[in-house]
Amino acid sequence: MNMSLEEYKPLIDKMQIFERIYDIMRIVDPVEKTVIESEENRFVKSESACFDFWERGQMCQNCISMRAYNEGDIFYKIECKNNQVFMITAVPIMLNERRLVIELIKDASKNMIFGEKISDGEVNTLSMIEFMSQAAVRDSLTGLYNRRYIDERLPVDLRNASLKNEPLSVVFADIDFFKEVNDTYGHPAGDIVLKEFSREVERFVRRDRDWVARFGGEEFFICLPKADLETARKVAERMRAEIEKKEFLIDGNAIKVTCSFGVYGVCGDDGCLTAEGVIRLVDRNLYQAKSLGRNRVE
């Protein structure tokens, strides 16, 4: 948010009508993770990232502001913090040709089942809220992140790489001739292959930095922040070699598959590439790997 507070004034003036309804009002750039928030009846630029409010030390995995930003619609979410329950409304807006999101946050603890003392049943409810938040960005079959998570996380990682002038690489993986597995052994066997394949891929990424998502069907997307193109190519090659050797033992059948990989490296100072553009470029490399015979890295 490089604009001055004065440039936000027309928007801030309109937000005053919500002062008595919501406990916290914020103007958020969900890509940069920057925030302007209400503080003692005035708005100030925060030096903290927008997710610091939740005291978890990392980006929200189910960021409704990013979803509002991407889809241009209003979204709602229930979130927990220190045994409190908050209701968040994310409203996308355009200001000076810049897309932002207004977050309206209400402490709903007293309006729900929660009192001063948290009982076991209420703790279970808090856990369920957290579980539902996580489930929104997880693929139900493999447990990996889903396509929505790619749409929300990749723009942020690309922005961070650009700001810090650091490399970032992405990998697109596609199981070769997967339809034949389903046709020969049945869809339940195919589902098991997808789940075990997912575990294999996760073995080769850094859990504290990289992330893996199921793009759809038998396609998988891997993001490797701070990894240059050569590093990513080596990671993809190790994945390819291990998957080629592996046997998936299902109902007495030893099923073998191979996988094709497309790899693309982004230079940290290349700030013009969008998430959609990066996906298109790495998909082009995956297509080349498949057209050249499959079971290879391009």
Secondary structure, 3 states (H helix, E strand, C coil): CCCCHHHHHHHHHHHHHHCCCCCEEEEEECCCCEEEEEECCEEEECCCCHHHHHCCCCCCCCCHHHHHHHHCCCEEEEEEECCEEEEEEEEEEEECCEEEEEEEEEECHHHCCCCCCCCHHHHHHHHHHHHHHHHCCECCCCCCECHHHHHHHHHHHHHHHHHHCCCEEEEEEEECCHHHHHHHHCHHHHHHHHHHHHHHHHCCCCCCCCEEEEEECCEEEEEEECCCHHHHHHHHHHHHHHHHHCCEEECCEEECCCEEEEEEEECCCCCCCCHHHHHHHHHHHHHHHHHCCCCCEC
